[in-house]
Amino acid sequence: MKNRTCIATLILAGAAPIVFAAPGNDTDFAPGRILVEPQAGLTADEFAKDLKGHGAGKAQKLGQSNIHIIDVPHGSERAIANKLKHNPHFKFAELDQRVEVSATTNDPYLGSEWHIGKIGASAAWDKTQGGNITIAILDSGVDASHPDFSGRLVAGYNTYDNNTNTADVCGHGTKAAGSAAAASNNAIGVAGVAGQARIMPVRIAYNNSGTCYAYFSTMASGVTWAADHGARVVNISYANVPTSSAVQSAANYLKGKGGLLFVSAGNYNRDEGFTPTDTMIPVSATDSADNRASFSSYGAFVALSAPGAGIYTTVQGGGYGAVNGTSFASPVAAAVAALVMSANPSLSADQVKSILFTTAVDLGTAGRDIYFGYGRVNASAAVAKAAGTTTTADTTTPTVSIAAPLGSSTVSGIVSVNVNAADNVGVARVDLKVNSTVVASDASSPFSFAWDSKGVANGMATLTAVARDAAGNVTSSTPVSVNVSNSTTTISPTTDTVAPVVAITNPSNGGTVHGNVNVTVNASDNSGAAGISMSLYVDGALVASGSGSSMAYSWKPSNGSHTLKAVARDRAGNTAASSVSVRK
């Protein structure tokens, strides 16, 4: 790869800037930082100890997610990531890989929008053109002055430079946006597949000698930003995205808010060998004869295929042209999802995905295959099925059980709690209750927690896992009792004048929230966490209370500004409070 000299910064809510220093010729990742996600329930103090113990530096959270960028010494990125990857306190740790766009060279001719008829978009338009859906294009930016985007763009963000400048620095994002949602019925140019959908430009990339590159960190940050600002469909047309645990976690975050992430399969004409994932929808490319496009990558990870050869779309500067690449197959498929959501807004993300898979035109080997996934998208059939789908009440409760620790076992310190949960549609989240306190919530499988057992008194403690699905059905596991045995510090309440330390670790102060918000509170005290009692207030009203070093609460905010306040009290009666303000 070529050297580059441009430097940018990513500033997260309440955090210091992160310098995007240029990797050298021998690296495909950002020097001096890695990406991690701690297990649900791991306290801020223990998180910091783990990082320090492995030689890592400060952590900066990506938006309202639980994904963090970690500063590490240059040259130690792989070693520290590998150490943290095997630490049971972390869901994942990975390098912040740099990848390029999934576009091939533009064809030197003007084509026609053959793909519109091929996927049955015109028939779908009789029912909807996606007018009530926002599609986030995570790319090099979008040319806001292009006539086919007039009145169609909503506010976006630049996660590479940490500002609101979403101008296209490579031209790639403008092409992807047009493939998905260039305006229809405006008597000019082309029509996108979802020609009345709103376009949210989120710039994640930079220009290096004419080629656009993005990092896994800017992608994950962009997905969470889009999810928190109302996008239900997100597209990333860059290579190797399915390999990133950070982007998969961000996709789960988006899915929890009713959205879906579409990504391109790649343009290397090979089996990529990526592990299949249900967190996102990877898309391969087809040509006008419904063959796999000659350049399209493939593999067991591919979930759908869509036209990606000779796609006539918008070009930076106000023009139009034909382009090739899975970069454009992915937004075509994403736009079909927007049509499905628009035709039936009550559908969940999982239901939309199921409709796309079951209505796709089965190409190649019967059933899902490595070249086309479940098949080539069929907008007409998908919209018809969505419009005719009657959303019936889901009354099936999830199943849930605690796999570890075992009952009657003796535990101390940070305890790994593993939960098995399943549902006929999907598990929305699992809460871990210790005695009567919800100490942590996890919204993605595998459901696992890092419980601070020092938050309860020595002796028997009862663990219960509570699983919830999107319909609100709830199941509690059979309780598991464990014997807590921690060393303790005795401080007389009559001489203890030191107040606890309490912090709301999510959501971040000054941030924007959308959908269900996992509020997390951490506390510590000189006399031990077992003596702490906590209360959480939203706009002055008490919404949750508990004891120990951590507490979680699922909150669905209304529109407007809100203040969250956590209060901690120790055995001696010393109190402390912490507040954050957010807006929906």
Secondary structure by P-SEA (a helix, b strand, c coil): cccccbbbbbbccccccccccccccccccccccccccccccccaaaaaaaaaaaccccccccccccbbbbbbcccaaaaaaaaaaacccccccccbbbbbbcccccccccccaaaaaaaaaaaaaaccccccbbbbbcccccccccccccccccccccccccccccccccaaaaaaaaacccccccccccccccccbbbbbbbcccccccbbbbcaaaaaaaaaaaaaacccbbbbccccccccaaaaaaaaaaaaacbbbbbbcccccccccccccccbbbbbbbcccccccccccccccccccccccbbbbbccccbbbbbbcaaaaaaaaaaaaaaaaaacccccaaaaaaaaaaacccccccccccccccccccaaaaaaaaaacccccccbbbbbbbcccccccccccbbbbbbbbbccccccbbbbbccccccccccccccccccccccccccbbbbbbbbbcccbbbbbccbbbbbbbbbbbbbbcccccbbbbbbccccccccccccccbbbbbbccccccccbbbbbbccccccccccccbbbbbbbbcccbbbbbbbbbccccccccccccccc
